[in-house]
Amino acid sequence: MTMKKLLSKNTTPPSEEMLEEYHFDYEKAKPNRFVGQTDENRIVVILDPDIAAVFKNSDSVNTVLRAIIQTMPRGE
């Protein structure tokens, strides 16, 4: 259900501004399908938009980072 449909059920007409309060029907909520898909050893990194435009998925980012790691001097 879109926000427009949710707002149309309320008596307040939709506007461009944020409402002070929103009412959601949590009985219609679905479980988060992404819960449990991440490994606890993984971290999430937010890429800047210009960087994200180059890397389309995590595999491409990991490939480049592994290549860079290979060129780094080892701390001995």
Secondary structure, 3 states (H helix, E strand, C coil): CCHHHHHHHCCCCCCCCCCCCCCCCHHHCCCCCCCCCCCCCCCCCCCCHHHHCCCCCHHHHHHHHHHHHHHCCCCC
